[in-house]
Amino acid sequence: MNKKLSLRITLDVIIFVSVIFGWWFVAIPLGAIGAWVFPRYAELVIAGFLYDILFGIGRGMSILGYAYTIGAALLLGFVAYMKIVVKNNS
């Protein structure tokens, strides 16, 4: 197994455990790092979706039930945009 794959799996496990215990102060920065280092890093969106399924979505909830999923998708999009900006300016 190469170093990038082992790093990606390690980040995924830490993000998953952080989401289960509600430690978003750990999961969000690690997800941003993963999105910066790896192409097509959708694990942050998956983590937000898992959190919403486990804890956030309730009966009668509106769009606010998907707040973490929407936030994760926005963060992932922002990091992807910043990667393009940094690559074009260097």
C-alpha positions in Angstrom: 0.0 0.0 0.0 1.4 3.4 -0.9 1.8 6.4 1.4 -1.1 8.4 -0.1 -3.6 5.6 0.2 -2.6 4.9 3.8 -2.9 8.6 4.6 -6.3 8.8 3.0 -7.6 5.8 4.9 -6.2 7.2 8.2 -7.9 10.6 7.5 -11.1 8.8 6.7 -11.1 6.7 9.9 -10.3 9.8 12.1 -13.1 11.8 10.3 -15.5 8.9 10.8 -14.8 8.6 14.5 -14.9 12.4 14.9 -18.4 12.5 13.3 -19.7 9.7 15.4 -18.7 11.5 18.6 -19.7 14.9 17.3 -16.1 16.3 17.2 -16.6 18.6 14.2 -13.7 20.8 15.4 -11.5 17.8 14.4 -13.4 16.5 11.4 -13.7 19.8 9.5 -10.0 20.8 9.5 -9.0 17.2 8.6 -11.6 17.2 5.8 -10.3 20.5 4.4 -6.7 19.1 4.5 -7.9 15.9 2.7 -9.7 18.0 0.1 -6.5 20.0 -0.5 -4.2 17.0 -0.7 -6.4 14.5 -2.6 -8.4 14.9 -5.8 -12.1 14.2 -5.6 -12.1 14.0 -1.8 -15.8 13.5 -1.0 -15.4 12.0 2.4 -16.3 15.3 4.1 -19.7 15.3 2.3 -20.2 11.7 3.2 -19.4 12.5 6.9 -21.9 15.3 6.9 -24.5 13.0 5.4 -23.8 10.3 8.0 -24.1 12.8 10.8 -27.4 14.1 9.5 -28.7 10.6 9.2 -27.6 9.7 12.7 -28.4 12.9 14.6 -29.8 15.7 12.5 -32.7 14.5 10.4 -35.9 14.3 12.3 -39.6 14.1 11.4 -40.9 17.4 10.1 -37.4 18.9 9.6 -37.0 21.2 6.7 -33.7 22.0 4.8 -32.1 22.6 8.2 -32.0 18.9 8.8 -29.3 18.7 6.2 -27.2 21.6 7.6 -24.0 19.6 8.0 -24.3 18.1 4.6 -24.8 21.5 3.0 -21.9 22.9 5.0 -19.6 20.1 4.0 -20.5 20.5 0.4 -19.9 24.2 0.6 -16.5 23.7 2.3 -15.5 21.2 -0.3 -16.4 23.5 -3.1 -14.5 26.4 -1.5 -11.4 24.3 -1.1 -11.6 23.1 -4.7 -11.9 26.7 -5.8 -9.0 27.8 -3.8 -6.9 25.0 -5.3 -7.6 26.4 -8.7 -6.8 29.9 -7.7 -3.5 28.9 -6.0 -2.4 26.8 -9.0 -3.1 29.6 -11.5 -1.2 32.2 -9.5 1.9 30.1 -9.0 
